[in-house]
Amino acid sequence: MLNFFLTWVLSAISLGITAYIVPGFTISSWQAAAVGVVVMALVNAIIKPIITIFTLPLTILTLGLFLLVVNAISISLVAYFTPGFSISSFWAALFGSIVLSLVSSLFNQILEQSNP
């Protein structure tokens, strides 16, 4: 349970860092970041696999690069459903999804090294 809570907090911090780095990616409060992480988990579990299956031909044609667009769409859906979280453009969503992936990967790597 502690690991789940720590992962949730680190994901919210990652979302806040992404909002700080990427212009057009805004979060009004830490509560919005915490709710955004929960909504992101639901979108990634339910909606993203459906979008990925529908766009599989484009993903194969672009050798997987279209998954960046799918991630941007997922982040945009999270912003739509989360009060206090907004994204100004598609490009902000695209760059935000890349930065969020990098920051989250860094935190996950640090968490794995500290908890073998």
C-alpha positions as CSV (number, residue, x, y, z in Angstrom):
1,M,0.0,0.0,0.0
2,L,2.9,2.3,0.8
3,N,4.4,1.6,-2.6
4,F,1.1,2.5,-4.3
5,F,0.9,5.8,-2.4
6,L,4.5,6.7,-3.2
7,T,4.0,6.0,-6.9
8,W,0.8,8.1,-6.9
9,V,2.7,11.0,-5.2
10,L,5.7,10.8,-7.5
11,S,3.3,10.7,-10.5
12,A,1.6,13.9,-9.3
13,I,5.0,15.5,-8.8
14,S,6.0,14.4,-12.3
15,L,2.8,16.1,-13.7
16,G,3.7,19.3,-11.8
17,I,7.2,19.3,-13.1
18,T,5.9,18.8,-16.6
19,A,3.5,21.7,-16.2
20,Y,6.5,23.8,-15.0
21,I,8.7,22.9,-18.0
22,V,6.2,22.8,-20.9
23,P,4.5,26.1,-21.9
24,G,0.7,25.7,-22.4
25,F,0.5,22.9,-19.9
26,T,-1.0,24.3,-16.8
27,I,-2.0,22.9,-13.4
28,S,-3.7,25.2,-10.9
29,S,-3.0,23.3,-7.7
30,W,-1.5,20.2,-6.2
31,Q,-5.1,18.8,-5.8
32,A,-5.6,19.1,-9.6
33,A,-2.3,17.2,-10.1
34,A,-3.4,14.5,-7.7
35,V,-6.8,14.2,-9.4
36,G,-5.1,14.3,-12.8
37,V,-3.0,11.3,-11.9
38,V,-6.1,9.3,-11.0
39,V,-7.9,10.3,-14.2
40,M,-4.7,9.5,-16.2
41,A,-4.6,6.1,-14.7
42,L,-8.3,5.5,-15.8
43,V,-7.7,6.9,-19.3
44,N,-4.5,4.8,-19.7
45,A,-6.4,1.7,-18.5
46,I,-9.7,2.1,-20.4
47,I,-9.5,4.5,-23.3
48,K,-5.9,4.4,-24.5
49,P,-5.9,0.7,-25.4
50,I,-9.0,1.3,-27.5
51,I,-7.4,4.2,-29.3
52,T,-4.3,2.2,-29.8
53,I,-6.1,-0.7,-31.4
54,F,-8.1,1.6,-33.8
55,T,-4.9,3.4,-34.9
56,L,-2.8,0.2,-35.2
57,P,-2.4,0.5,-39.0
58,L,-1.1,4.1,-38.7
59,T,1.2,3.0,-35.9
60,I,2.6,0.2,-38.0
61,L,3.0,2.5,-41.0
62,T,4.9,5.1,-39.0
63,L,7.0,2.5,-37.2
64,G,5.5,3.3,-33.8
65,L,5.8,7.1,-33.9
66,F,2.1,7.5,-34.1
67,L,2.0,6.3,-30.4
68,L,3.3,9.8,-29.5
69,V,0.1,11.2,-31.0
70,V,-2.0,8.6,-29.1
71,N,-0.2,9.8,-25.9
72,A,-1.0,13.4,-26.7
73,I,-4.6,12.5,-27.2
74,S,-4.7,10.7,-23.9
75,I,-3.1,13.7,-22.1
76,S,-5.7,16.0,-23.7
77,L,-8.5,13.7,-22.5
78,V,-7.1,13.9,-19.0
79,A,-7.0,17.7,-19.1
80,Y,-10.6,17.7,-20.4
81,F,-11.8,15.6,-17.5
82,T,-9.7,17.2,-14.8
83,P,-10.7,20.6,-13.3
84,G,-7.7,22.8,-12.8
85,F,-5.7,21.1,-15.5
86,S,-5.6,22.6,-19.0
87,I,-3.6,22.2,-22.2
88,S,-3.5,25.0,-24.7
89,S,-2.7,23.1,-27.9
90,F,-2.0,19.8,-29.5
91,W,1.8,20.6,-29.5
92,A,1.7,21.3,-25.8
93,A,0.1,18.0,-25.2
94,L,2.6,16.2,-27.5
95,F,5.7,17.8,-25.8
96,G,4.0,17.4,-22.4
97,S,3.5,13.7,-22.9
98,I,7.2,13.3,-23.9
99,V,8.4,15.3,-20.9
100,L,6.0,13.5,-18.6
101,S,7.3,10.1,-19.8
102,L,10.9,11.1,-19.2
103,V,10.3,12.6,-15.7
104,S,8.2,9.6,-14.7
105,S,10.8,7.2,-15.9
106,L,13.5,9.0,-14.0
107,F,11.4,8.9,-10.8
108,N,10.6,5.2,-11.3
109,Q,14.3,4.4,-11.8
110,I,15.2,6.2,-8.6
111,L,12.4,4.4,-6.8
112,E,13.6,1.0,-8.0
113,Q,17.2,1.7,-7.0
114,S,16.2,2.7,-3.5
115,N,13.8,-0.2,-3.0
116,P,15.4,-3.4,-4.5
